[in-house]
Amino acid sequence: MNCTNCKNPVSDNAEQCEWCGTKLNNESSSLSQINNELTDNQSEITGSNSFISRNTNFKSFLKNKNLKWIGIIILSLALIIIVVGNVLSSKEDEIISYDDKSSYEVNEDQVLSEDIIPESEKTEKEDIIIDEEQQQSSEQRPYQEPFEVIEQQPILITNRLEIGQYYEGGIIFYLDNSGQHGKVVAKEDLGKFFWEEAKRRCGNLVLNNYSDWYLPTKEDLEMMENQQPTISGFEYDYYWSSTVKPNSGPWFINLISGERGYDYENGPDEATLDPFLVCPVRSF
């Protein structure tokens, strides 16, 4: 741009000429200023448009990428947990290895000390340690009175009974199937008595602390006869039984010869007047 007065060149924005001092026409400057303002406004408009477009793109991005972001967050958390777990496990391994190393060092020191200490001194020290431990344990435990150990005597089984054995006041002449029950006869006869007196004597008898004696039956005397000579001691004479046959009297037997019969076979008029022997028996 040239000055209108001196025609020298001046700048477009100058208000007066630098050469002659003449005031310049500001139309060009105002036009340039207007142009500059228009360009600034356009740049602002374009910037605001670009900002709006960026905002809209970001919102759509957020709407479209929500699931992906959630997945990324979950994966990142999982990775963090794995890393923390590996770090903790490595620290535990270091602690365990340190403990193993320390125990190994202690064992090594013990081995070295045992190699250096003589056997006699080791045994003396071990005895001292044992005595101290026993003393401490005895001091800690309450006092207990010593107890006496009673040895158990072996139990003899004497339940087996046999014919001819002395048992419960007499000699066994009969055993039942159990082998624990049967009958015994007195070791000695009571003597000779008439039949009525023989029954009374046996019923009132107390022998060897037993009072349940009775005059044997016909079957009892026959069993005694069959057990000869396992049971012995009988006399060569007749023995009364408690068995009575009507119109024939009581039954008797000679346990040695085997002779037997009733007191009177043909009626009471022929009854014998002699007394017979009595051997009391009892059941157990």
Secondary structure, 3 states (H helix, E strand, C coil): CECCCCCCECCCCCCECCCCCCECCCHHHHHHHHHHHHHHHHHHHHHHHHHHHHHHHHHHHHHHCHHHHHHHHHHHHHHHHHHHHHHHHHHHHHHHHHHHHHHHHHHHHHHHHHHHCCHHHHHHHHHHHHHHHHHHHHHHCCCCCCCCCCCCCCCCCCCCCCCCCEECCEEEEEECCCCCCEEEECCCCCEEECHHHHHHHHHCCCECCECCCECCCHHHHHHHHHCCCCCCCCCCCEEEEEEEECCCEEEEEECCCCCEEECCCCCHHHCCCCCEEECCEEEC
